[in-house]
Amino acid sequence: MRTVLLFSALALACGPAAAAQLTLRSGAEVDAQVASFDASEVKLEDGKTLPRSEVSEIQLRTGAAAAPAAKASAAAPEDRAAAGKYFAQAAALAKRFPGVNGITLLDSGDYTLNPDGTQLLREHEVKQILKDSLKQDWGQIVACVEDGRDRVKITKANVYDPDGGIYTLDPSQIKTSKPQEEGGDFFTSGDICTQYELPNVQIGSIVDYEYSIETYNPFRKDFFFPQWGFQDYQGPEALSRMSVTLPAGATFYYSAKNFSGFGSPKPVISASAGNRTYTWSLADVPPIVGEPKMPAYEDVAPFVRGAIFKDWSRIFDWMGAMHRERSKASPELRQFTLNLIKGSRTDEEKAAKIYHYVQKDIRYIAVKVGVASGWGGYDANVTWKRRYGCCIDKSLLLVAMLNAAGIKASTIILNTNNLAATDFAVPQIGFDHAITVAEIGGKEVFLDSTNYDYRYPEIASFDYGVHVLNIFGKKIDYVPVPAPKDNGDYSDFKMSLSSAGAADIAETMSFTGSEEGEYRGYFRSIKKEEQKQTFQRMAKGEYPDAELASYAVNNAEEIDKPFTVELNYSVRDLPQRAGDILIVKLPDFEINPYYIREVSLDKRRYPIEYMASMGQYKRYTITLPADYELVSLPPKITLRDKYVSFSAGCRRVSKKELTCSMSWERPVRLVPPAGYAGYKALLQKAAAYSKSQLFLKDLSASAAGGK
């Protein structure tokens, strides 16, 4: 399984809805029509949305006309022999792995580096389609490469039907196009795509195809980074293999991960005709069984990465030369920067003004037409003048302006934490994002100017907890995970109960860290009437007969000020009554099972991976009428382990006032399988406790009953 990570922007918006396959963090794959997606959510054509954190991969499909109906070929004897062998092999695997979506009989990739620096990849895939959902994914060959550097050649494309029909490659149906992904926030050009629709694909068909990608004009002859994954989510693999052939004088450095239980991570090395070949093969590889919030594919599957040089200095030098040249402020930009920060007394104040300017005034639009703009970005002065750019363009502009203000800064290259953790054992250039690091107040401060909603020095949650390339510093840095209190949701409730059982409830919500930016972005993006509907849903989600009285969204557009939300609502009859006993449920106190669905399994093979740390803090002040008397409060509770803590309790302040609080903290992004049992047990105890209620006595009802 060849997996390709392209240096691209995180946010992409399509014009008309695009056919796509979504790979969820659970491992499930969903075919859908995607209207748009950004860093926070994926919008589907039917109006539904998915949190972006739950979607690990989005594969847009190229739109090609359907091939005309094909006729079975007069197949060669070797094709009929292959079909018989493959169907027998598939039947045996289907018995061992019932219910899978498909079966891979052969997944083979052969990489070759030639002495002149040109490269060749040959792939051979043989797969049986067992579910309708795979007909489109496995029923076509699509390969997109850079025009002028690479070429694709399809040499075989057979379809073996269960009824004995065999359909072979029809070269006249191979389509090529030069797509331009254009619309909203993303524009790419310079690629050429080759596509072939395999004919008469149906459930039970076996597809058998071979194609090659030749890099005849590499932009650097020493940039050779073969990679291969040896496992699939859809079903088992009878044989997955990868070979790397290079001139005998070249040295091959590689990293082989996650081979335990599957086979040896060491390749078989052979030599012939002045070449040396490294080969990895795994047989009878079971499918990946998805788990909620599991890590990305490369972090769990057997995977090999390689390069022909050992350290990262070439990458630093290559990118550094481009970034230094493109982050030099012109006299005009320098003067603009100095005017912008005029009156700022500290580096923090200067950095905040520059950060917010690049976030808000430079629109996020990605325009990529090749290697230089993809990895090197556009000149900071160009980005500033045209008022738009992608992540790396905005980072270069931020670096230029910070430097103009006397603050040392560097562009940072990374894979966001919803992708695989970067394997730094061997060099690579497959990164998906760029941010900035600055030396401010004697420490490194990481800034992500891509989004519009994060108050200095906040960054998006997908930047946390990853190792990154500091280009100018020529080192590998780490973006720390904030403490829960620095990435938290804070809610303050004031509840006033009346003798009749009615309640007035006022809630104020505030946020820290990426939580503030995410909430600000959500409320800023919806209309005023939609805001009202959101608050109505919040109130009625707690009490079905709640009536919204007022609400306020504060500083949605003021990025330099704290973002807060307020709502006030009333409930006609809040307590449940059992004679003269009143049972009071606190709003938003009970843990919703949806938020702990990742602990639904008895055991886990893979870690739980979150995007960030988490802190939830709730405070309640409850005012009672004169004729209500406290009967009992939930006991205090404190639960704690290495990965999570939960504490809560209530107390009587006075005869007519009660207070309650809840603190739920998770300081980590990853919970390993070894810690899962304790983590699950603690969350289940916390969830059970969160159902606790207050018990009061209605003295007027008692008096009436005694007469």
HELIX and SHEET records of a PDB file:
HELIX    1   1 ARG A   52  GLU A   54  5                                   3    
HELIX    2   2 PRO A   77  ARG A   96  1                                  20    
HELIX    3   3 ASP A  132  LEU A  134  5                                   3    
HELIX    4   4 LYS A  135  TRP A  138  1                                   4    
HELIX    5   5 PRO A  171  GLN A  173  5                                   3    
HELIX    6   6 TYR A  297  VAL A  300  1                                   4    
HELIX    7   7 SER A  313  ARG A  326  1                                  14    
HELIX    8   8 PRO A  331  LEU A  340  1                                  10    
HELIX    9   9 ASP A  347  ASP A  361  1                                  15    
HELIX   10  10 VAL A  371  VAL A  371  1                                   1    
HELIX   11  11 ALA A  372  GLY A  376  3                                   5    
HELIX   12  12 ALA A  380  ARG A  386  1                                   7    
HELIX   13  13 CYS A  391  ALA A  404  1                                  14    
HELIX   14  14 SER A  461  ASP A  463  5                                   3    
HELIX   15  15 PRO A  484  ASN A  487  5                                   4    
HELIX   16  16 SER A  514  SER A  525  1                                  12    
HELIX   17  17 LYS A  528  GLU A  542  1                                  15    
HELIX   18  18 PRO A  593  VAL A  599  5                                   7    
HELIX   19  19 PRO A  673  GLY A  675  5                                   3    
HELIX   20  20 TYR A  676  TYR A  689  1                                  14    
HELIX   21  21 LEU A  699  GLY A  706  1                                   8    
SHEET    1   A 5 THR A  49  PRO A  51  0                                        
SHEET    2   A 5 GLU A  41  LEU A  44 -1                                        
SHEET    3   A 5 GLU A  29  PHE A  37 -1                                        
SHEET    4   A 5 LEU A  12  LEU A  24 -1                                        
SHEET    5   A 5 VAL A  55  LEU A  60 -1                                        
SHEET    1   B 8 ILE A 166  TYR A 167  0                                        
SHEET    2   B 8 ASP A 150  TYR A 160 -1                                        
SHEET    3   B 8 ILE A 206  THR A 215 -1                                        
SHEET    4   B 8 GLN A 119  ILE A 129 -1                                        
SHEET    5   B 8 GLY A 102  LEU A 113 -1                                        
SHEET    6   B 8 GLU A 237  PRO A 247  1                                        
SHEET    7   B 8 ASN A 275  VAL A 285 -1                                        
SHEET    8   B 8 VAL A 268  SER A 272 -1                                        
SHEET    1   C 3 GLN A 140  GLU A 146  0                                        
SHEET    2   C 3 ASP A 191  GLU A 197 -1                                        
SHEET    3   C 3 LYS A 175  SER A 177 -1                                        
SHEET    1   D 3 GLU A 182  GLY A 183  0                                        
SHEET    2   D 3 PHE A 186  THR A 188 -1                                        
SHEET    3   D 3 ALA A 366  LYS A 368  1                                        
SHEET    1   E 3 GLN A 227  GLY A 229  0                                        
SHEET    2   E 3 PHE A 303  ALA A 307 -1                                        
SHEET    3   E 3 TYR A 253  LYS A 257 -1                                        
SHEET    1   F 2 ARG A 363  TYR A 364  0                                        
SHEET    2   F 2 TYR A 388  GLY A 389  1                                        
SHEET    1   G 5 LYS A 443  LEU A 447  0                                        
SHEET    2   G 5 HIS A 433  ILE A 440 -1                                        
SHEET    3   G 5 ALA A 409  LEU A 414 -1                                        
SHEET    4   G 5 VAL A 466  ASN A 470 -1                                        
SHEET    5   G 5 LYS A 475  VAL A 479 -1                                        
SHEET    1   H 8 GLU A 547  ASN A 554  0                                        
SHEET    2   H 8 THR A 564  VAL A 571 -1                                        
SHEET    3   H 8 ALA A 503  PHE A 511 -1                                        
SHEET    4   H 8 GLY A 488  LEU A 497 -1                                        
SHEET    5   H 8 MET A 614  THR A 623  1                                        
SHEET    6   H 8 GLU A 657  ARG A 666 -1                                        
SHEET    7   H 8 SER A 645  SER A 654 -1                                        
SHEET    8   H 8 ILE A 637  ARG A 640 -1                                        
SHEET    1   I 4 GLN A 576  ALA A 578  0                                        
SHEET    2   I 4 ILE A 581  VAL A 584 -1                                        
SHEET    3   I 4 LEU A 694  ASP A 698 -1                                        
SHEET    4   I 4 TYR A 628  SER A 632 -1                                        
SHEET    1   J 2 ILE A 608  GLU A 609  0                                        
SHEET    2   J 2 LEU A 670  VAL A 671 -1                                        
END                                                                             
